[in-house]
C-alpha cells in the first residue's frame, strides 16, 4: 500500500459552509497547503448534499429541492446495463461528478499555483447512500440487493473519476469514503449482516488506486472498518476519542501495514471552538493517543502515521468560524510537527 506517513499534516473531511465555491477554495488553499481537499457546499444546493452529489447516473434517480429517491416506474434496464458495462470496463469517464452537483470540486480543479504533497477528495459511502436514498415506497435501497450493489458500483466509478481528476493536482491522491451512517451499525435502525457491509465497502475501496480512507464521525464497530483494506481510519477524536481505544490490536495492525489514523481533533461547533485553544487541543490530542501508547504502540508511530482534521463537516459553522477552525487546525499541526519532529 502507499506510504501514509503524514506526520500529522492537516486536511478536512469535506463540507464547508460557503455558497461561493471560489471563496471556499481560497480558504482551503490558504490553510491546507500540503494536503488541500475540495469543498462540498451543501448550503449552495441540495444537489451538493452528500448523497445527491454522487447520484447522477443511478437508475431511476429523482432529485428534488429537498429529497432524493429512485422511481420504480421508470425503465431501469438500460441504465443498469450502462452502469454494469462501465463497471466491467472500469470506464470512470462515463460517470463524472457534474459541476451542478459539486461546484466546489470544479472550482478546486481550476486552482493555480498549488504544489501540495498530496490532494484529498471524498465520496459518500455505500452504506450511507443506501440508507438515505429510498425507492418511491420509502424503502431504503440498502435493503434491495440489486440496488445496493448498483449503488456501490456507481460510487466506485465516481471515486475513480474523482481520483483521476485530482491526480492532475498531485500524483499522491487520498480519497475518503464518508460513512456517517456506520454510527448506527448494530442498532435497530440498521439491520444488515457484517459480511454485506464489508462487501459493499470493499467494492468502493477497490476502485481507489491511491491512498484510501473511511471516515465515520460517531461511535461504531471499528473492528469492522479496521478489518477492511482501508489505508486510513478517520474518526471524531474530539467527541469520541474512547471509541477507537477499544480496538488497540486492530489499530496496531493498520499502522504496522503503513496505514494511518486521521484524528478529528478540532471541534465543528461554535460553542466548542470558543472554549478551545491550540494548546488545549494539543493536550486533548495527546490524551486521545495515550491509551494506544499504553497498549504498546509507539507515540512516535502515532505522530508519523497521523493526519489532523476537524471532528467532522464544517458546514454547520458560519464562514468566519470555519476560517477559525482551519486556522486552529493548521497551527495545531505546525505545533505538533515542530515539537515531535
Buried (B, 14 or more C-beta within 10 A) or exposed (E): EBEBEBBBBBBBBBBBBBBBBBBBBBBBBEBBBBBBBBBBBBBBBBBBBBBBBBBBBBBBBBBEEEEBBBEBEBEBEEBBEBBEEBBEEEBBEBBBBEEEBBBBBBBBBEBEEBEBEBBBBBBBBBBBBBBBBBBEEEEBBBBBEEBBBBBBBBBBBBBBBBBBBBBEBBEBBBBBBBBBBBBBBBEEEBEBEEEBBBBBBBBBBBBBBBBBBBBBBBBBBBEBBBBBBBBBBBBBBBBBBEBBBEBBEBBBEBBEEEBBBBBBBBBBBBEBBEEBEBEEBBEBBBEBBBBBBEEEBEEEBBBBBBBBBBBBBBBBBEBEBBBBBBBBBBBBBBBBBEEBE
